[in-house]
Amino acid sequence: MTPSLFDQKAVAQNRNRARTAQKQALFLHDLVAQQVSERLNEVNKRFTDQAVVTAFPSVWQAVLPKATYVSEADTLDLTPAAQDLIVHALSMHWSNDPVGQMIQCRRALRADGLFLAVMFGGRSLQELRACLAEAESRLKGGLSPRIAPMAELRDLGGLLSRAGLALPVADSDLLSVTYPDMAALMHDLRAMGETNALTARPKGMTGRALFDLAAEIYQENYCNADNRLNATVEMIFLTGWAPSDTQQKPLRPGSAQTRLAAALGVEEQSANVSKVNNPQGKAEP
């Protein structure tokens, strides 16, 4: 049996602890809820049966008050063909099977239902990752898995099609958050339930020397003009639709009625490949 990348018991413990934190610590979740609301307003469709996969339902109650809130889990509590909108909110980056999560959401959507997922991308916390790695390398001569690997945008778009979703779109939003010091950043990560839940994470206590050195490296390399530390957050948005006969289909190759040159308003030129590759016009073997 292949070991899981993420320890789901640790993920649940981190999330449970985060629910008791102060509300302002969930500012990234609030921001995502606002952006999802704006994107839904741009869709020319009214959604009546909504579901949100989230660890923090309170964040979404103002945005989608009539939604069903679904807890994070390997098997989602979703009924087949029951929803016309599913939002997977900042949870999929902790899943051991993101494609499986998408497939479950696809099965829970009715025809022409919308799937919209938001997750942290690969550039998130790149500064913290680099500082911890350098500090541990200096002190111990090696590295431990301390920050979860996150998917890249170029890899995620294809997963929507694999899950059976039509009209797939993947895009990202890069944010820069600032903190007075690394300790404040670590505090926010803990308050959001985003601390280390890798199965292979170090299980013992980490010595203070590692974090002190990492903080020094962070201050030296990622401090802005206001003497605050920059922290990168990449939000990846994935959108796909449950297939429907009413959706637009790509045209059959060769069925275009207008030539490209005419559409661009330029003179059409023929491409003589043999003369380009063989200026003398001699026959190629």
N, C-alpha and C positions, 0 to 999 in steps of 0.2 A: 504494500500500500504506500503510495506516494505521500510523504509528510506535507501537511498544510503549511502554506507560507505564513498565514496569520493564525494566532491563537484566539479563537472566537470567545472563549471564556474571558480572556484578558480584555478583548474589545468591549464586551458587555460590562465588565467591571469599570473600565474607564468611562464608558457612557453613563453608567449609573451614578458615578461620582460627579460627573459633569452636570447632571440634572440638578444638583444641589448648589451649583456655583451661582455667582451673581449673573443676572441677565445680560449685562453689557459684555461679558466674556464671549457671548455667542454672536458677536457683531458680523462675522463672516457669514453665518447662517442667515442673519437678517438681510444682509446685502444680497445673497443668493435669492431669497424669497422675493425681494423687490425686483431683481432682474428677471426672474421667472414670470412675475406678474406682468412686467412690461412686454415680454415676448408673447405671452398669451393674449395680450390686448391687440397685438399685431396680427393674430390669426383670425381669419374671417370664419369663425365657427364658435358656437355656443356649447360649452361642455356642462353636462348635467350630472354625470356620474364620475366623480373625481376620487383619486386615491393618491396619497403621498407616502412614500417610503422614507421614514425619517426617525432619528433618535430623539428629536426635539419637536413634538407636535405643537407646543405653544408658539413656536416661531411662525408657524404657517396658519394659525387660526385667523389672523387678520387678512391674509391673502386669499386663502381658500377655506372659508369658514364651514362650508358644507361637505368638505372632503372627508373620506375615510382615511384614518391614519394607520399605517402599517409599520410594525416594528421591524428593525433590522434582523435578518435571520438568513440562514442558508436556504431554507424553504419559506418563501413569503406567503403570508396569509391572504391570498388573493383568489377570487372566484373566477373561473374561466368565463370569458366573454361578458363580464359584468361592468366594465368601465369604458368610458370614452376618453379618459385622460388619466395617465399615471405619471407622476413626478417622482423620480428617484433622487433624493436630495442629500448630497454630500455623505453618502454611505458606501457607494460601490468601491471606493478605493481600499476598503477594508475587507472586501469579499475575496474568498479563495477561488470563486468561479464567476467572474463578471459576465461572461456570456450566458451562463445559466440564469443569472439574475435577469438579463434582458429577455431571455426566452420565456421565463415565467411571466414577465410583464406583458410580453407579446400575446401570450395565451389568455391573459386576463382582459385584453382589449377587444372591444367589438370592432367590426370592419370600419376602417377610416378613423380609428381612435388614435390619439397622439401619445407617444412616449417621449418624455423629456427628462434626461438625466444630467445631473451636475456632479462633478467629482474634482478632487484636487489632481493637478497634472504634474508631470515630471520635473518641472522647474521650481516647484514649491519648496521652500526652505533650502534652496541650494547653498545659501550662505552658511546656515547652521550646519548643514551636512559637511561642507568643506572644513569648517573650523573644528568640529568634533573629530573628523578623520585625521586632520593634521595634529591635533593635540594628542590623540591616542597613539598615533604613529611615533611621535616624539617620546612619549612616556613609556610605551610598551613595545614598540617596534612592530606593531600589527594593528589590525582593525577588527572591530566587532560590529554586528548589525544593530545600529542604534536608531536609524530613521528608515521608515518603510519605503521601499522602492515604489514609485508611482508611474503610471502608464504615460506614454507620449501620445500627443495628439495624432500623429501620423499612423499610429497603430490602432487607435480606437475606432476610427471611422468605419473600417471594414467589419468590425464586430457587429454593428447594427444590421448589416446585410446577412451575416451568419446567423443572427437571431431571427431572421425572417421579417424584418421591418423594411418597409418601402420608403423611398425618397429620403435616404439617410443624409444627415448633415452633421458635421463636427466642427466646432470652432472653439476658440479659447480667449480668455480675458486675463491679462497679466496685471497684477496689482503689486504695489510696493507699500508695505506697512512699516511704520517706524516705531522703535521702542527706546526707552532710556538706557537699557542694558539688556544683556542676554537673559538674566534672571526673570525680567518682566515678560520676555517672549516665552520662556519655558512655563511661566505661570499661566499664560493665556492658553498654551497648548494643553496643559493639564485641565484647565477649566472648560475646554471644548471637548474633552475626551479624546484628544489626538496624540496621546503619549504612546510610547513604544509598545506594540502588541505583536511583534514578530515572534513566531514560534522559537526561532533560534536566538532570541535576544539574551543578553547576559542576565542571569537570574540573581546574582549576588548584588550587594551594595556597590555602587560605583564610587570610587574615592573622590573626595572634593578636589583634589589636585587636577583631575581631568577637566572638570567644568571651569575651574579657575583659569587654567591655561587656555581653554577654548574661548572663554570670555575675553581674554587678552588679545587673542588672535582676531576675534570678531571686531573688537574695538579698533585694532590697527588697520584692518582691511575693508571694513564695510560701514564706516562712520560717515555720515553726511555733514553738510556745512553747518547744520544746527546741532551737531554733536549728538545725534541720535543714530541708532543702528537700523540699517535697512534690512527688511525681510521680504523676500519675494513670495507671492502666492499666485499660482496659476489655476484658474478655474476653467475646466473643460466642460462644454455644453454639448450633449449628444441628443439629436432629434431624429425620430423616425415614426412612421405611420403604419398601423396595421393595414395590410393590403386590402384594397377595395376596387370593385369594377368602376367606380365613379372617379377614381384618381387619374390624373394625366399619365399617359404612357409615352415613352420615347418613340419618335418616328422611325419607321422602317428605313434601314440604310438605302440610299439611292432615291428616296421619295421626295427630296427637296424640289421645289418649283422655281427657286431663284438661285442664281449662281452667286458665290461668295463675293466675287469682284464687284458685281452689281450692287450687292447690299452694302459694301464698303465704299462704293463710289470711286473705284480705281480701275485702271485699264488692266484687263486680264492678260497675262503672259503665259505662254506655254513653257513647260520645263523640259528642255532637251537634255536628258540625263547623260546620254552617250557623249555629247559634245562637251558637257561640263567636266566629265571624268576623262575624256579623251579628246583634247582640243583639235587634234589632227583629223578627227572624223573617221579614223580607221576602225575597221570592224574588230570587235573584241572577240577573243577566242571563246 
